Amino acid sequence: MRSWVTGLIISAVLATPSMGRGESKNAAVQLDTVVVTAAAESPDYRTGDVDAAVTPASVTIIEREDFEGKTESLAEVIEQTVGVQVRQSGGLGSFSSVSLRGSSSDQVLVFLDGVLLNEASGGGVDLSSIALSDVAAIEIYRGTSPINFGKGSIGGAVNIRTRRTREGLGAAVSAGYGSFDARKLGGFINHKPGAWDYLLSADYLGSQNDYDILNDNGTAYNSDDDRWEPRRNAGFDQYNLLGKIGFDLSDTRRVELVDQYFDKEQELPAWNNSAAVGATFDARRNIATVQFIADDLTDFHLNTRTRVTHAWKREEYNDRGGHIGLSEQHSIYTTNRWTGDVYGEWVTDRNTLGVFAEASREAYESEDRLGRANPMDAERDSITLGLQDTVFLMGDRLILSPAIRYTWIRDDLSGDASVWGAEMAGQSRETDHFSPQIGLVHQVFDGVKFKTNLARYVREPAFYELFGDRGFLVGNSDLSAEKGINFDIGAEIDRQWDGPWLQGLSAGVAYFRTDADDLITQVYNARGIGKSVNVSEAEIQGVEARFSLDFLNYFQLAVNATWQDPENRSGVGAFNGKNLPGRFETAYRGRLAARFRGWKAHLEYIREEDMFYDAANLLPAEDKKEINAGISRLLNVGTKNASSLLISLEGRNLGDDLYEDFNGYPQPGRSWFCTVKYTF
């Protein structure tokens, strides 16, 4: 890494005065609009979880209470965080991907309870395939990610923590309805009478998504043939089931079985909104995990978590008319992945040493229902090892976290040589690499923290980037692995008061930079067909800032802002100095919320500017401007207020702004949704 980075870290450490570890463990840390307490103090904390109070990573944790009872999708909730960009291909239930600090969606790792959802087949994780009803908290790590998750990535990580069993018996049912025939049903039960416990959550979500769009008939510069018409063939139905059963062998031993099933049937609209389109995409996924937690082993206070996971996914893409992609296609894609991992931590008064080891085997198979070829069969074996030490210095006011990862990957490729390429069919690809990182947290004063991180990451190209996918992407078998170095430095202020005017202040600012070689990015043509290409050199740098103020006991004002320069520095004349496609330059979000005696209300404004669909920056996207609002009422019902009724009404895009995250795939205009939830 350039010497300026090393010098900046050293000078920052030396310049800052001397956080007591006890203070950091007990103090509340407020990030964005969410209060995050030290993980070790949380009743839900388990071995393998990240201690938010001591991690140097730029992390935001969104708790369930911030989206309870709403119909917002996971993508919409994550989008509220500074430094985060979410792109959707349409309305509710459409493909949604996340970008952190100017990264691509493939560069962001998404975990479900620490189990990796990203696959060798690639394409980024579709956030719409994760039901919000199962979520207890969302952890967003921008840039650097802790060793607890094993793998790391250039963009960072998102960990979705599902609900966990609690003492006693509890249950809830909910229903909702809204614009474009959007409907929602859900139920939940939790029971822990003693050592045994179980949890079951089920829900349904669907929509016709027949919102009005302005169709320009492919003639952007001729408005004479423009017409308003409903979005065609964009509906979906999805079902989700989460089950957990656990047994506490003792106070420090627990075994748990978790199974998460997801089923989605989705229609795919054409870029020209043709009424003749009948393309569909159906997906089924099941993730089963058995885990054993054993804490306080031996006299060395060793805590361990051991897991075995099987993930299965089946996707069926049917475009027999060739309306979506470049030609007719009807294919089935099946992925099976077995993973075994062990995490251990040795806790002392002066440090916490964490070790992670994982072995995984993933098999990807495809079937061409048109009988023309068997284009994509591949297997990927991988081993990941990680070591991280969290060291407490200077009276625990300084926390230093060096870490290193080792990853070994072997790909075995087979299938039709005309698709893979003669030089790749039947061949193997093997690679390994080390990824070191270091982070620092320094409590300068009470409630004031300084943080900085430096890390190196490598990402192998996914199968879809190498060989194309479902008519949306053209393959490029010449892709190289992308390599990146992340750096960030910033400060956070979090203070609480008991006064009548001010109750809390949270603010933070951070500078971030990524220097990437052979960056893999997607470029799209006017029809929305993309291709993955290497950018020989890219530089993404920017500043993210957040501010949150609690005042007058009932109000909160939160403002986020991100400024970034995602620059292509490949040296290619047409692209050099241009913005990387799919990344905005500036984003702003303001939110005013109020609560009073069971009532809650909010008003928010979102603006994202200066994004291009293509590498040459010839296809600019319209600036996104969105106004959202909502109101809810919580009523205590039943004897001794043992039950509650939550009624929520939301309005999105109240300004009826037209916007497309992906070229040719418009999002809805003004919409509303009402939800009723009964908890008992």
C-alpha positions, -999 to +999 in steps of 0.1 A: +000+000+000+012+035-006+034+050+020+009+078+026-016+054+041+009+039+065+021+074+075-014+086+081-022+057+104+009+061+124+005+098+128-031+095+138-022+070+165+005+092+179-016+124+177-046+111+197-045+113+234-051+083+254-109+044+263-111+023+292-121-012+283-147-011+310-161+021+296-164+007+260-181-024+273-208-005+292-213+026+270-241+027+244-229+034+209-254+051+187-249+046+149-272+063+124-307+060+139-300+029+160-286+025+195-261-004+196-249-017+230-218-038+235-225-073+222-212-089+254-239-071+274-267-083+250-289-112+262-288-125+226-250-126+224-234-159+215-199-171+207-192-161+171-211-128+173-191-096+167-187-073+197-197-040+183-182-020+211-146-030+203-145-038+166-126-012+146-148-018+115-172+009+103-204-009+114-240+000+117-265-023+134-302-019+126-324-035+153-358-051+147-377-023+165-367+001+137-387-018+111-411-039+132-446-041+116-435-024+083-438-038+048-404-024+038-381-049+021-347-058+034-332-037+007-352-006+018-341-010+054-304-014+045-306+016+022-311+038+053-274+034+062-247+059+053-223+046+025-249+021+012-264+020-022-292-004-032-302-011-068-336-027-076-348-039-110-384-030-103-410-029-076-416-050-045-400-084-047-377-075-076-340-083-077-322-061-053-284-058-047-263-039-022-232-018-028-210-005+000-187+024-005-188+023-043-182-015-045-201-038-068-227-062-054-204-091-060-178-075-038-202-075-008-205-107+012-240-113+026-244-138+055-275-153+071-266-159+108-230-160+097-236-185+069-224-172+035-251-167+009-228-156-019-221-185-043-195-195-068-221-191-095-221-154-085-244-126-094-245-110-060-270-119-034-306-110-041-318-092-010-355-098-020-349-135-012-345-128+025-377-123+044-377-093+067-401-111+091-373-134+101-348-107+108-337-097+144-309-073+134-289-063+104-252-058+107-235-037+080-197-037+078-185-011+053-150-019+040-133-041+066-151-071+081-142-091+113-126-125+112-158-140+127-173-144+093-143-162+078-142-148+043-137-111+036-143-090+006-134-057-010-167-041-004-175-053+031-202-075+045-238-076+056-248-101+083-285-108+087-292-121+122-325-140+124-347-141+155-336-162+184-356-180+210-363-162+243-376-173+277-414-181+279-441-183+252-448-156+226-466-155+192-477-130+166-498-128+134-498-101+108-515-091+076-511-062+051-523-048+018-512-020-005-507-006-039-504-027-070-522-056-052-494-060-027-503-084+001-486-099+031-494-126+057-472-138+085-471-157+117-445-164+145-443-185+176-415-188+202-415-212+231-387-218+257-401-235+288-368-247+300-337-264+285-356-271+252-368-243+229-382-239+195-391-210+171-412-210+140-417-181+116-437-182+083-448-156+059-462-149+024-455-118+003-468-110-032-477-082-056-490-078-091-465-049-096-487-034-123-477+002-116-478+028-144-446+035-164-438+058-192-428+037-222-407+055-248-408+026-272-370+026-274-369+061-289-355+082-260-351+113-282-386+111-297-414+119-273-442+116-299-445+078-294-443+079-256-472+065-237-482+056-202-491+020-196-491-005-167-460-026-160-465-060-176-455-094-164-439-082-132-458-100-105-444-124-079-454-147-050-429-158-023-431-180+007-407-183+036-404-206+065-378-204+094-376-232+120-353-235+150-350-261+177-324-260+205-313-276+237-292-262+265-270-290+277-257-267+304-251-231+311-221-231+287-232-259+262-259-256+235-268-275+204-292-260+178-307-270+145-318-243+121-337-247+088-346-218+065-368-225+033-376-199+007-398-203-025-404-176-051-423-175-083-416-144-103-426-129-137-399-110-157-409-079-177-392-071-209-371-040-215-398-027-239-427-037-216-441-060-243-475-075-236-464-108-253-437-116-227-443-147-206-408-151-191-405-164-155-379-170-129-386-194-101-362-200-072-362-223-042-336-224-014-331-243+017-303-238+043-300-263+071-274-258+099-265-278+130-243-259+154-228-267+188-216-239+212-192-248+240-180-219+261-155-215+289-135-246+281-105-254+302-089-229+325-080-207+295-116-195+290-118-209+254-152-203+237-161-223+206-187-226+179-188-256+155-212-257+125-221-280+096-243-264+069-260-277+038-273-251+013-294-261-017-308-238-043-328-245-075-335-218-101-355-221-132-353-194-159-379-197-187-377-173-216-388-195-245-399-164-265-364-148-263-380-116-250-356-109-221-322-121-233-304-125-266-321-158-275-347-184-264-337-200-231-352-225-207-327-236-181-325-250-146-296-242-123-290-262-091-264-255-064-254-277-035-229-265-010-216-283+021-197-263+047-180-271+079-165-243+101-151-238+136-147-205+154-128-202+186-119-173+209-095-172+238-104-143+261-080-128+286-079-094+304-056-080+278-067-095+245-092-117+227-076-141+202-100-154+175-094-183+151-116-194+122-114-224+099-137-234+071-139-260+044-165-259+017-175-278-014-199-263-039-214-281-069-232-260-096-252-278-123-273-266-152-298-282-174-309-269-208-346-278-212-344-269-249-319-298-253-293-277-271-264-279-246-254-285-210-236-252-207-225-248-171-213-275-147-187-266-122-174-275-087-156-252-063-136-264-033-123-238-009-105-236+024-104-205+045-083-199+076-084-168+097-066-154+128-074-121+146-061-107+178-079-079+196-054-062+219-063-037+247-036-011+254-031+022+272-055+014+300-078-002+275-083+031+258-066+018+227-077-013+208-055-028+181-069-056+159-045-072+135-058-101+114-049-123+085-069-147+062-057-175+039-080-187+012-074-217-012-098-222-041-100-249-068-125-248-097-133-279-118-151-270-150-171-291-173-200-288-198-204-277-234-171-264-248-189-240-271-202-222-241-172-225-216-147-221-244-124-249-256-095-237-235-116-240-203-139-270-207-127-300-186-100-279-170-092-269-134-083-235-120-065-234-087-054-203-067-046-192-032-040-159-015-034-141+018-055-112+030-040-092+059-058-064+077-053-042+107-077-019+126-075+005+155-100+021+179-089+049+202-113+065+227-100+101+227-125+114+252-156+100+268-180+094+239-155+103+212-138+075+192-112+075+165-112+045+141-090+034+112-086+003+091-063-011+064-069-044+045-061-063+014-087-085-004-088-108-035-119-120-053-120-147-079-144-141-108-177-159-104-190-185-129-216-161-143-190-134-149-168-159-168-194-176-189-226-154-189-259-160-174-296-163-183-295-140-213-289-110-192-251-112-192-226-122-219-196-143-206-160-132-206-137-162-199-106-140-200-114-123-166-087-121-140-092-121-102-097-086-088-074-073-060-081-044-038-067-025-008-091-008+015-084+021+038-106+042+061-101+067+089-127+086+109-142+097+141-175+091+160-192+111+187-220+095+208-233+113+239-265+110+260-282+136+283-312+137+306-320+174+298-354+187+287-341+199+253-314+174+242-314+137+250-288+123+226-262+132+199-246+108+175-223+119+147-196+104+126-174+112+096-150+089+077-128+090+047-125+058+027-104+047-003-102+015-024-074+010-048-083-019-071-065-038-098-083-058-125-116-046-109-145-067-123-175-046-133-206-050-155-213-027-185-247-027-202-259-018-236-291+001-246-311-032-243-299-038-207-277-067-217-245-067-197-209-081-199-183-084-171-150-067-179-117-061-160-108-025-154-070-026-151-070+000-124-097+018-104-098+042-075-128+047-053-125+073-026-150+094-007-164+107+025-194+096+045-210+116+073-239+110+096-257+131+122-285+121+146-301+143+173-327+132+199-345+163+212-376+174+232-380+138+244-402+129+214-382+137+183-352+125+163-335+141+133-311+119+113-291+130+083-267+108+062-245+120+033-220+102+011-197+117-015-176+094-035-155+094-067-156+059-083-130+065-110-120+042-138-082+046-142-076+019-168-058+040-193-082+031-221-091+063-238-129+059-239-131+049-202-101+065-184-112+091-159-149+081-162-171+069-134-174+032-128-209+022-140-237+017-114-222+039-087-236+073-077-213+102-068-235+118-041-263+106-018-283+123+009-309+111+033-328+131+059-353+116+083-375+133+110-392+109+134-415+114+163-431+092+190-457+099+216-478+075+237-478+046+213-478+068+182-449+069+158-445+089+126-416+096+102-409+117+071-378+111+050-361+124+019-337+104-003-316+118-031-289+100-052-271+118-080-246+113-109-248+076-118-241+061-152-252+028-167-222+023-189-184+025-187-181+053-212-206+074-192-228+079-223-260+066-206-266+088-175-293+078-150-318+103-138-312+116-103-332+097-077-355+119-056-378+101-031-401+112-003-414+086+021-436+089+052-453+066+077-474+065+108-482+037+133-501+032+165-493+005+191-523-004+213-521-026+244-550-050+245-561-080+266-557-085+303-528-068+320-516-055+286-503-090+278-511-085+241-506-056+216-520-045+183-498-026+159-513-007+130-490+009+104-496+030+073-467+038+049-464+059+018-434+057-005-422+080-033-449+105-025-435+128-052-443+102-078-407+104-092-397+082-121-364+064-116-345+034-129-316+017-110-311-005-140-315+009-175-349+000-189-363-013-156-384+015-140-394+015-104-429+023-091-442+057-086-463+067-056-475+037-034-490+029+000-492-001+023-512-008+055-501-035+080-519-049+111-499-070+136-513-088+167-488-100+193-498-122+222 
